[in-house]
Amino acid sequence: MNWPNLLTSVRFFFIPAYLGVYFSALPGRLYWAFGIILLAGFTDIIDGYLARRNNQITTLGIMLDPLADKLMLIAVFCSFLITGKIGIWAAVALFFRDIAMIIVAAFYHIKGKKTVPANLMGKLSTLMLYIVFFLLMFNYNHATSLLWGVICFSYLTSFIYLFELHAANNKINS
């Protein structure tokens, strides 16, 4: 296993760590929980950088990297739903999008079809979600409205990604 894939694998351990801290009675728990989210995001940036710089992009990494991102995002918005920071419809919209993306990626992988790495808009969408999560976590005004804007943008980026995925596989079949 190369360093980028190892870093991606470590991100899976941040998920239960985040949930444990978020729901704990630890003083400053929200700051610690957000710190874990930032650490996960930082390792995401580092593993991608290392993979590209060292030409270590692998099929495993292409599958695990977005899975780690999606599962962390699902953990965060589930914790926000449980604590009333977001409503059920925002949680459903986020959950549906992320689960659908995981299923589609798994389907393409299992069928032996080509997968494509996340595009710049997808990365921007994830960054925007992290910013809105910060705003929601610390109860900033208008955070919920911003969340809905980011949800709409994330659906747009998902459709673009699916188009790229379809196009990449049609080139192979042509």
N, C-alpha and C positions, 0 to 999 in steps of 0.2 A: 504494500500500500504506500503510495507516495504522500508527501507532506500535504498537498492541497486536499486530498481525500481524507487524510487523518484529521485535519482541521474541520472539515465538513462533518465528519463523524462525531467529533467532540461537541459540535453544536447541538446534537440530539440530547446531550446531557444537560444543556442549559434549559431545556423545556421543563423538566420536573424541578430543577433548581428555581426557576422563575416562579412556578406555581407554589412551591413550598414557601418561598419568601413572601410572595404577594399575599397569601392567605395566613401568614404568621402574625404573631403579636410583637414582632421585632420592632423596636423603636426605629423610625425612619424607613420602614419596610417598603414604602413606595419608591423612595430614592434607590434603595438597594435593588428592588425589582426592576426598575428602569435601567439601572446599571447593568444588570444581567442582559436585558434586551440590547443595550448598546454593545456589550461585549460580544454577543451573538452576531450583531450586525458588523462589528469590526472584524471578527474572524471570517465572516462571509466575504468581506472586501479583500482580506489578506489571502484567503484560499484561491479566490478568483485571480488575483494578481499573480500569485506564485504559479498557478496552473498555466496562465498565458505566458509569463516570462520564461518559464522553464520548459515550455512546450509539453506540459504534463496534463493536458485536457484528456480525460478518459470518459468512456461511456458511463462508467459507474459514477463519476463525478457529475456528469451532466444530469443523471437521474437523482443522485442524493442531494445535490446542492439545492435545487428548488424544493425538494421534499422537506429538507430541514427548515427552509424559510417558511413554507406553508404551514408546517406543524407548529412552529413557534408563533406564527400569526394566529392560527386557530386557538392556541393556548391563551394568547393575550386577549382575543376578543371573547372567548368563553369566560375568562376571569372577569372581564368588564361586564358581560351580560349578568353573571351571577351577582356582582356587586352593584348593579343598576347604573353603571356608567354609560351603557348603550342599551338601546331597546331591542326587542326581539327581532324586528324586521331588519335592522342593520346587521345583527348577528347572522340571521338567515342568509341575507345577501352575501355577506363575506364568506360564510361557511360554504354555501353552495358554489361560489366561484372557486374557492380553493380546493374543495373536494373534487369538483369537476376537472380542474386542471391536473390534479394528482391522478385521477382515473384515466384521463386522456393520455397523459405521459406514460403511464404504466401500460396502457393498451398498445401504444405505438412500440414501446420497448419489447413487450412480450411477443408481439407479432413480428419482431425483427426489423421493424421499420426504422428509418432514420429519425433521431431526435435532434432538436436544435437547442443551442444554449439560449438563455434568457437574453432578450434584446434590451436596448437602452431604455425604451419606454417602460418595460416591465420592471427594470431596476429603479427607475424614477417613481413608479407606482409604489413599490415597496418602501422607498425612502419617504414618500409622502405619507404612507400609512404609519410609519414609525413616528413621524412628526405629529400626526393627529393623535396617535396613542399617547404621546407625551402630554399633549394638550388635554386629552380626556382624563388621563391619570391624575392630573393636578387641577382638574375642574376649571379650565379656562373657558371664558364666555365664547359662545359660537362654535365650540369644538364639535358639537354634534352636526351642525350645518356643514362644517368643513369635512367631516367624516363622510357625509353623503356625496359631496363633490369628489372625494377621493375614491369612493366606491364606484361611482360612474366612470371615472378615469380608469380604474382598475379593470372594469369590464371591457372598456375600449381596448386597453393593452392586451387583454386576454384574447379578444377577437383577432387582433393583429398577429399575436403569437400563433394562434391556431391557423391563420392564413399562411404564415411562414412555414409552419409544420406541414401543412397540406402541400404547399408548393415544393418544399424540399423532397417530399416523397413522390410527387408526380414527376419530378426531374429524373428520379431513379428509375421509375417505371416506364419512362418514355424511350 
